[in-house]
């Protein structure tokens, strides 16, 4: 009896040991590889860009965390899904919208830097955005962006997105510079002629009548 009990105990211990040894293998099998994580992140970027270019608001919102933070190209700060919806409506929807048409590209500078055991990612990149405004202005502008993403329930979501443009070298500044040059080219001669004409009028008015 003692031998049988000992054998049962030994078998139970052996099975427990095998189970414990297999646990790390199961965890490793469940944890995605770094390559898989980066493929998932690329897919998020591609889906988000497609949603913006196709003006699919619902698809875009699916890629965002509920408390997402967004700094837009016009330097406006937007927080949360409701804020994103309101901003999208103001800029892209209805007769009072600001943007008539737009398209954007997005390319990452490098692979996303992963943190928190591969569940948080930060990435920077470049974009080129083409705009047609309701006011009639068309232009393209190069942009830089920084995105923070969080992985939960096997799915990446955008937690933060920040756009910026070079304030010293962009199409709007170039257009402003060209306008200033034309004002100088045309305005200075006109001002000179106007001054000359006014001076002649004063001279004639001041001259004694004969």
C-alpha positions as CSV (number, residue, x, y, z in Angstrom):
1,X,0.0,0.0,0.0
2,X,2.8,2.4,0.9
3,X,4.6,1.6,-2.4
4,X,1.4,2.3,-4.4
5,X,0.8,5.6,-2.5
6,X,4.4,6.6,-3.2
7,X,4.1,5.7,-6.9
8,X,0.9,7.8,-7.2
9,X,2.5,10.7,-5.4
10,X,5.6,10.4,-7.7
11,X,3.4,10.3,-10.8
12,X,1.5,13.4,-9.6
13,X,4.7,15.3,-9.0
14,X,6.0,14.3,-12.4
15,X,2.8,15.5,-14.1
16,X,2.9,18.7,-12.2
17,X,6.5,19.3,-13.2
18,X,5.7,18.6,-16.9
19,X,2.8,21.0,-16.6
20,X,4.9,23.8,-15.1
21,X,7.6,23.3,-17.8
22,X,5.0,23.6,-20.5
23,X,3.5,26.8,-19.1
24,X,6.2,29.1,-20.5
25,X,5.9,27.4,-23.9
26,X,2.1,28.2,-23.9
27,X,2.7,31.8,-22.9
28,X,5.4,32.1,-25.6
29,X,2.9,30.7,-28.1
30,X,0.3,33.2,-27.1
31,X,2.7,36.2,-27.2
32,X,3.0,37.5,-30.8
33,X,6.4,38.0,-32.3
34,X,8.0,41.4,-32.8
35,X,7.5,41.0,-36.5
36,X,3.8,40.2,-36.0
37,X,3.4,43.3,-33.8
38,X,5.0,45.5,-36.5
39,X,2.7,44.0,-39.1
40,X,-0.3,44.8,-37.0
41,X,0.9,48.4,-36.5
42,X,1.4,48.8,-40.3
43,X,-2.1,47.6,-40.8
44,X,-3.5,50.2,-38.4
45,X,-1.7,53.0,-40.3
46,X,-2.9,51.7,-43.7
47,X,-6.5,51.4,-42.5
48,X,-6.5,54.9,-40.9
49,X,-5.1,56.5,-44.0
50,X,-7.6,54.7,-46.2
51,X,-10.4,55.9,-43.9
52,X,-9.3,59.5,-44.1
53,X,-8.9,59.4,-47.9
54,X,-12.2,57.7,-48.5
55,X,-13.9,60.0,-45.9
56,X,-15.1,57.0,-43.9
57,X,-15.6,58.5,-40.5
58,X,-16.9,55.2,-38.9
59,X,-13.9,53.3,-40.1
60,X,-11.5,56.0,-38.8
61,X,-13.2,56.0,-35.4
62,X,-12.6,52.2,-35.0
63,X,-8.9,52.8,-35.0
64,X,-9.0,55.2,-32.0
65,X,-9.0,54.8,-28.3
66,X,-12.1,56.3,-26.6
67,X,-9.8,58.9,-24.8
68,X,-7.6,59.6,-27.9
69,X,-5.6,62.9,-28.0
70,X,-5.2,64.6,-31.3
71,X,-3.3,67.7,-32.3
72,X,-4.5,68.7,-35.8
73,X,-2.7,70.4,-38.6
74,X,-4.4,73.7,-37.8
75,X,-2.9,73.4,-34.2
76,X,-6.3,72.6,-32.7
77,X,-6.3,70.2,-29.7
78,X,-9.0,67.5,-29.8
79,X,-9.7,65.0,-27.0
80,X,-11.9,61.8,-27.1
81,X,-14.2,60.2,-29.6
82,X,-16.8,62.9,-29.2
83,X,-14.2,65.6,-29.8
84,X,-13.0,63.8,-32.9
85,X,-16.5,63.5,-34.3
86,X,-17.2,67.2,-33.7
87,X,-13.9,68.2,-35.4
88,X,-14.5,65.9,-38.4
89,X,-18.0,67.4,-38.9
90,X,-16.6,70.9,-38.7
91,X,-13.8,70.3,-41.1
92,X,-15.2,67.7,-43.6
93,X,-19.0,67.6,-43.5
94,X,-21.8,69.9,-44.6
95,X,-22.1,73.2,-46.4
96,X,-20.2,75.1,-43.7
97,X,-17.2,72.7,-43.8
98,X,-13.7,74.1,-44.3
99,X,-12.2,71.3,-46.4
100,X,-13.8,70.4,-49.7
101,X,-11.4,67.6,-50.6
102,X,-8.3,66.1,-49.1
103,X,-5.9,63.2,-49.4
104,X,-3.0,62.2,-47.2
105,X,-0.1,59.7,-47.3
106,X,1.8,58.4,-44.3
107,X,5.3,56.9,-44.0
108,X,7.0,55.9,-40.8
109,X,10.6,57.0,-40.2
110,X,11.6,53.8,-38.6
111,X,10.0,50.8,-36.9
112,X,7.7,51.6,-34.0
113,X,9.5,51.7,-30.7
114,X,7.8,49.2,-28.4
115,X,7.3,49.5,-24.7
116,X,5.4,47.8,-21.9
117,X,6.1,44.3,-23.1
118,X,5.1,45.1,-26.7
119,X,1.8,46.6,-25.7
120,X,2.7,50.3,-26.3
121,X,4.3,51.8,-29.4
122,X,5.5,55.2,-30.3
123,X,6.4,56.1,-33.9
124,X,7.2,59.2,-36.0
125,X,6.9,59.8,-39.7
126,X,6.1,62.0,-42.6
127,X,3.0,62.8,-44.6
128,X,2.1,64.8,-47.6
129,X,-1.4,66.3,-47.5
130,X,-3.3,67.7,-50.5
131,X,-6.1,70.1,-49.7
132,X,-8.9,71.8,-51.6
133,X,-10.6,74.3,-49.4
134,X,-14.2,75.5,-49.7
135,X,-12.8,79.0,-50.0
136,X,-11.1,78.0,-53.3
137,X,-7.5,77.6,-52.2
138,X,-5.7,74.4,-53.3
139,X,-2.4,73.4,-51.9
140,X,-0.1,70.5,-50.8
141,X,1.8,70.6,-47.6
142,X,4.5,68.3,-46.2
143,X,3.9,67.3,-42.6
144,X,5.5,65.4,-39.7
145,X,3.6,63.3,-37.2
146,X,4.0,61.4,-34.0
147,X,1.7,58.6,-33.0
148,X,1.2,56.6,-29.8
149,X,-0.6,53.3,-29.9
150,X,-1.8,50.9,-27.3
151,X,-2.4,47.2,-27.7
152,X,-5.3,45.7,-25.7
153,X,-7.4,42.6,-26.4
154,X,-5.1,41.7,-29.3
155,X,-5.8,44.9,-31.1
156,X,-3.9,48.2,-31.6
157,X,-5.6,51.5,-31.1
158,X,-4.3,55.0,-31.6
159,X,-4.0,56.8,-28.3
160,X,-2.4,60.0,-29.5
161,X,-1.6,61.6,-32.8
162,X,0.2,64.9,-33.4
163,X,0.7,66.7,-36.7
164,X,3.1,69.6,-37.4
165,X,4.3,71.6,-40.4
166,X,7.3,73.7,-41.0
167,X,6.2,77.3,-40.3
168,X,9.2,78.7,-42.2
169,X,8.8,76.6,-45.4
170,X,5.4,75.6,-46.5
171,X,3.1,76.4,-49.5
172,X,1.0,79.0,-47.5
173,X,4.1,80.9,-46.5
174,X,5.4,80.8,-50.1
175,X,2.1,82.1,-51.4
176,X,2.1,84.8,-48.8
177,X,5.6,85.8,-49.9
178,X,4.7,85.9,-53.5
179,X,1.7,88.1,-52.7
180,X,3.9,90.4,-50.7
181,X,6.3,90.7,-53.7
182,X,3.5,91.5,-56.1
183,X,2.1,94.1,-53.7
184,X,5.5,95.7,-53.6
185,X,6.0,95.5,-57.4
186,X,2.6,96.9,-58.2
187,X,1.8,98.9,-55.1
188,X,5.0,101.1,-54.8
189,X,4.7,102.5,-58.4
190,X,1.0,103.1,-57.9
191,X,1.7,104.9,-54.6
192,X,4.3,107.0,-56.3
193,X,1.9,107.9,-59.2
194,X,-0.9,108.7,-56.7
195,X,1.4,110.9,-54.7
196,X,2.6,112.7,-57.8
197,X,-1.0,113.3,-58.9
198,X,-2.1,114.6,-55.5
199,X,0.9,116.9,-55.4
200,X,0.0,118.4,-58.8
201,X,-3.5,119.0,-57.7
202,X,-2.3,120.8,-54.6
203,X,0.1,122.8,-56.7
204,X,-2.6,123.9,-59.1
205,X,-5.0,124.7,-56.3
206,X,-2.4,126.9,-54.6
207,X,-1.4,128.7,-57.8
208,X,-2.8,132.3,-58.2
209,X,-5.6,132.6,-60.6
210,X,-5.1,134.9,-63.6
